[in-house]
């Protein structure tokens, strides 16, 4: 037979998780900002510029016109 939880237990379990979603969003947002910072640093560096130029030059070379 399944155990039935009392309303007190259910409320206590719900309270312990309050704010968990907000914390997860904060962690994901922080990680995204850090990743964006790394990408910006790479793209604005001389190595990043050369990499982008090489990629676009090859892509343009593949076009039939």
DSSP file (Angstrom, degrees, kcal/mol; ACC not computed):
  #  RESIDUE AA STRUCTURE BP1 BP2  ACC     N-H-->O    O-->H-N    N-H-->O    O-->H-N    TCO  KAPPA ALPHA  PHI   PSI    X-CA   Y-CA   Z-CA
    1    1 A X              0   0    0      0, 0.0     2,-0.1     0, 0.0     0, 0.0   0.000 360.0 360.0 360.0 132.8    0.0    0.0    0.0
    2    2 A X        -     0   0    0      1,-0.1     2,-0.3     0, 0.0     0, 0.0  -0.360 360.0-114.0 -69.5 145.5    1.5    3.4   -0.9
    3    3 A X        -     0   0    0     -2,-0.1     2,-0.5     1,-0.0    -1,-0.1  -0.583  23.7-141.3 -77.9 139.4    2.4    5.8    1.9
    4    4 A X        -     0   0    0     -2,-0.3     2,-0.2     0, 0.0    -1,-0.0  -0.890  14.3-137.8-102.6 126.6    0.4    8.9    2.1
    5    5 A X        -     0   0    0     -2,-0.5     2,-0.1     1,-0.1     0, 0.0  -0.570  16.9-122.4 -82.1 144.5    2.3   12.1    3.1
    6    6 A X     >  -     0   0    0     -2,-0.2     4,-2.0     1,-0.1     5,-0.2  -0.451  24.4-112.9 -78.9 161.2    0.8   14.5    5.5
    7    7 A X  H  > S+     0   0    0      1,-0.2     4,-2.3     2,-0.2     5,-0.2   0.813 117.1  58.3 -65.6 -28.7    0.3   18.0    4.4
    8    8 A X  H  > S+     0   0    0      2,-0.2     4,-2.2     1,-0.2    -1,-0.2   0.922 107.0  46.6 -66.4 -43.8    3.0   19.1    6.9
    9    9 A X  H  > S+     0   0    0      2,-0.2     4,-2.4     1,-0.2    -2,-0.2   0.908 112.4  50.3 -64.5 -42.5    5.6   16.9    5.3
   10   10 A X  H  X S+     0   0    0     -4,-2.0     4,-2.1     1,-0.2    -2,-0.2   0.909 111.3  47.9 -63.6 -43.0    4.6   18.1    1.8
   11   11 A X  H  X S+     0   0    0     -4,-2.3     4,-2.1     2,-0.2    -1,-0.2   0.903 111.4  50.3 -66.0 -39.8    4.9   21.7    2.8
   12   12 A X  H  X S+     0   0    0     -4,-2.2     4,-1.6     1,-0.2    -2,-0.2   0.903 111.0  48.9 -65.2 -40.2    8.3   21.2    4.5
   13   13 A X  H  X S+     0   0    0     -4,-2.4     4,-0.7     1,-0.2    -1,-0.2   0.891 111.8  49.7 -65.9 -38.7    9.6   19.4    1.4
   14   14 A X  H >< S+     0   0    0     -4,-2.1     3,-0.5     1,-0.2     4,-0.3   0.862 108.2  53.6 -66.7 -36.3    8.3   22.2   -0.8
   15   15 A X  H >< S+     0   0    0     -4,-2.1     3,-1.2     1,-0.2    -1,-0.2   0.850 100.6  59.4 -68.2 -35.1    9.9   24.9    1.4
   16   16 A X  H 3< S+     0   0    0     -4,-1.6    -1,-0.2     1,-0.3    -2,-0.2   0.757 107.8  46.8 -67.9 -22.2   13.4   23.3    1.2
   17   17 A X  T X< S+     0   0    0     -4,-0.7     3,-2.2    -3,-0.5     4,-0.4   0.430  80.6 125.1 -97.0  -0.6   13.4   23.7   -2.6
   18   18 A X  T <  S+     0   0    0     -3,-1.2    -3,-0.0    -4,-0.3    -4,-0.0  -0.402  79.3  16.0 -65.8 132.2   12.2   27.3   -2.7
   19   19 A X  T 3> S+     0   0    0     -2,-0.1     4,-2.2     3,-0.0    -1,-0.3   0.352  90.7 114.9  88.7  -4.6   14.6   29.4   -4.6
   20   20 A X  H <> S+     0   0    0     -3,-2.2     4,-2.3     1,-0.2     5,-0.2   0.907  76.6  49.3 -64.7 -40.9   16.3   26.5   -6.3
   21   21 A X  H  > S+     0   0    0     -4,-0.4     4,-2.4     1,-0.2    -1,-0.2   0.910 110.3  50.6 -65.1 -41.4   15.2   27.4   -9.7
   22   22 A X  H  > S+     0   0    0      1,-0.2     4,-2.2     2,-0.2    -1,-0.2   0.906 110.3  50.0 -62.6 -41.5   16.3   31.0   -9.2
   23   23 A X  H  X S+     0   0    0     -4,-2.2     4,-2.3     2,-0.2    -1,-0.2   0.891 109.4  51.6 -64.8 -39.0   19.7   29.8   -8.1
   24   24 A X  H  X S+     0   0    0     -4,-2.3     4,-2.5     2,-0.2    -2,-0.2   0.914 109.9  49.0 -64.7 -41.8   20.0   27.5  -11.1
   25   25 A X  H  X S+     0   0    0     -4,-2.4     4,-2.7     1,-0.2    -1,-0.2   0.900 110.3  52.0 -62.2 -39.7   19.2   30.4  -13.4
   26   26 A X  H  X S+     0   0    0     -4,-2.2     4,-2.3     2,-0.2    -2,-0.2   0.909 110.5  47.3 -64.5 -41.6   21.8   32.5  -11.7
   27   27 A X  H  X S+     0   0    0     -4,-2.3     4,-2.3     2,-0.2    -2,-0.2   0.929 114.0  47.1 -65.2 -45.2   24.5   29.8  -12.2
   28   28 A X  H  X S+     0   0    0     -4,-2.5     4,-2.4     2,-0.2    -2,-0.2   0.895 112.2  50.0 -64.1 -40.2   23.6   29.3  -15.8
   29   29 A X  H  X S+     0   0    0     -4,-2.7     4,-2.4     2,-0.2    -1,-0.2   0.918 110.7  49.7 -64.9 -42.6   23.6   33.1  -16.4
   30   30 A X  H  X S+     0   0    0     -4,-2.3     4,-2.1     1,-0.2    -2,-0.2   0.899 111.6  48.7 -62.3 -40.8   27.0   33.4  -14.8
   31   31 A X  H  X S+     0   0    0     -4,-2.3     4,-2.5     2,-0.2    -1,-0.2   0.900 111.1  50.4 -65.7 -40.3   28.4   30.6  -16.9
   32   32 A X  H  X S+     0   0    0     -4,-2.4     4,-2.5     2,-0.2    -2,-0.2   0.898 110.3  49.5 -65.0 -40.2   27.0   32.1  -20.1
   33   33 A X  H  X S+     0   0    0     -4,-2.4     4,-2.2     2,-0.2    -1,-0.2   0.911 111.6  49.1 -65.4 -41.6   28.5   35.5  -19.3
   34   34 A X  H  X S+     0   0    0     -4,-2.1     4,-2.0     2,-0.2    -2,-0.2   0.915 112.1  48.1 -63.0 -42.8   31.9   33.9  -18.6
   35   35 A X  H  X S+     0   0    0     -4,-2.5     4,-2.4     1,-0.2    -2,-0.2   0.901 110.6  51.5 -64.8 -41.0   31.7   32.0  -21.9
   36   36 A X  H  X S+     0   0    0     -4,-2.5     4,-2.6     1,-0.2    -1,-0.2   0.889 108.1  52.9 -63.0 -38.6   30.7   35.1  -23.8
   37   37 A X  H  X S+     0   0    0     -4,-2.2     4,-2.3     2,-0.2    -1,-0.2   0.909 109.3  48.4 -62.9 -42.2   33.7   36.9  -22.2
   38   38 A X  H  X S+     0   0    0     -4,-2.0     4,-2.4     2,-0.2    -2,-0.2   0.914 112.0  49.0 -64.5 -42.3   36.0   34.2  -23.4
   39   39 A X  H  X S+     0   0    0     -4,-2.4     4,-2.9     2,-0.2     5,-0.2   0.910 111.1  50.0 -63.3 -41.6   34.6   34.3  -26.9
   40   40 A X  H  X S+     0   0    0     -4,-2.6     4,-2.2     1,-0.2    -2,-0.2   0.921 111.0  49.2 -62.2 -43.4   34.9   38.1  -27.0
   41   41 A X  H  X S+     0   0    0     -4,-2.3     4,-0.7     1,-0.2    -1,-0.2   0.902 113.5  46.9 -63.4 -40.8   38.5   37.9  -25.9
   42   42 A X  H >< S+     0   0    0     -4,-2.4     3,-0.8     1,-0.2     6,-0.6   0.939 113.5  46.7 -65.6 -47.4   39.3   35.2  -28.5
   43   43 A X  H 3< S+     0   0    0     -4,-2.9    -2,-0.2     1,-0.2    -1,-0.2   0.845 112.9  48.7 -68.2 -33.3   37.6   37.1  -31.4
   44   44 A X  H 3< S+     0   0    0     -4,-2.2    -1,-0.2    -5,-0.2    -2,-0.2   0.579  95.3  92.5 -84.1  -7.8   39.2   40.4  -30.6
   45   45 A X  S <X S-     0   0    0     -3,-0.8     4,-2.1    -4,-0.7     5,-0.1  -0.387  88.9-113.9 -79.5 164.6   42.7   38.9  -30.3
   46   46 A X  H  > S+     0   0    0      1,-0.2     4,-2.3     2,-0.2     5,-0.2   0.888 117.9  52.6 -65.8 -38.3   45.0   38.7  -33.3
   47   47 A X  H  > S+     0   0    0      1,-0.2     4,-2.4     2,-0.2    -1,-0.2   0.912 109.3  49.5 -62.5 -42.9   44.8   34.9  -33.4
   48   48 A X  H  > S+     0   0    0     -6,-0.6     4,-2.6     2,-0.2    -2,-0.2   0.887 109.4  51.6 -63.5 -40.1   41.0   35.1  -33.4
   49   49 A X  H  X S+     0   0    0     -4,-2.1     4,-2.5     2,-0.2    -1,-0.2   0.915 110.9  47.8 -63.7 -42.7   41.1   37.6  -36.2
   50   50 A X  H  X S+     0   0    0     -4,-2.3     4,-2.5     2,-0.2    -2,-0.2   0.904 111.4  51.2 -64.4 -40.5   43.3   35.4  -38.3
   51   51 A X  H  X S+     0   0    0     -4,-2.4     4,-2.4     2,-0.2    -2,-0.2   0.931 111.9  46.1 -61.9 -46.4   41.1   32.4  -37.5
   52   52 A X  H  X S+     0   0    0     -4,-2.6     4,-2.7     1,-0.2     5,-0.3   0.910 112.3  50.9 -63.4 -42.7   38.0   34.2  -38.6
   53   53 A X  H  X S+     0   0    0     -4,-2.5     4,-2.5     1,-0.2    -1,-0.2   0.913 111.2  48.6 -61.9 -42.1   39.7   35.5  -41.8
   54   54 A X  H  X S+     0   0    0     -4,-2.5     4,-2.2     2,-0.2     5,-0.2   0.930 112.3  48.2 -63.2 -45.7   40.8   32.0  -42.7
   55   55 A X  H  X S+     0   0    0     -4,-2.4     4,-2.3     1,-0.2    -2,-0.2   0.940 115.5  43.5 -61.2 -48.3   37.4   30.5  -42.1
   56   56 A X  H  X S+     0   0    0     -4,-2.7     4,-2.7     1,-0.2    -1,-0.2   0.866 111.5  54.1 -69.5 -35.0   35.6   33.2  -44.2
   57   57 A X  H  X S+     0   0    0     -4,-2.5     4,-1.8    -5,-0.3    -1,-0.2   0.914 111.4  45.6 -63.5 -40.9   38.2   33.1  -47.0
   58   58 A X  H  X S+     0   0    0     -4,-2.2     4,-1.2     2,-0.2    -2,-0.2   0.900 112.3  50.9 -69.1 -39.3   37.8   29.3  -47.3
   59   59 A X  H >X S+     0   0    0     -4,-2.3     4,-0.7     1,-0.2     3,-0.5   0.927 111.5  47.4 -63.1 -42.9   34.0   29.7  -47.3
   60   60 A X  H >< S+     0   0    0     -4,-2.7     3,-0.6     1,-0.2    -1,-0.2   0.846 108.0  56.8 -65.9 -32.7   34.1   32.4  -50.0
   61   61 A X  H 3< S+     0   0    0     -4,-1.8    -1,-0.2     1,-0.2    -2,-0.2   0.752 102.4  56.0 -69.2 -23.5   36.4   30.2  -52.0
   62   62 A X  H << S+     0   0    0     -4,-1.2    -1,-0.2    -3,-0.5    -2,-0.2   0.668  85.4  99.9 -81.9 -16.8   33.9   27.4  -51.9
   63   63 A X  S << S-     0   0    0     -4,-0.7    -3,-0.0    -3,-0.6     0, 0.0  -0.449  76.0-132.1 -72.3 143.9   31.2   29.5  -53.5
   64   64 A X              0   0    0      1,-0.2    -1,-0.1    -2,-0.1    -3,-0.1   0.498 360.0 360.0 -77.3  -2.5   30.6   29.0  -57.2
   65   65 A X              0   0    0     -5,-0.1    -1,-0.2     0, 0.0    -4,-0.1   0.432 360.0 360.0-119.0 360.0   30.6   32.7  -58.1
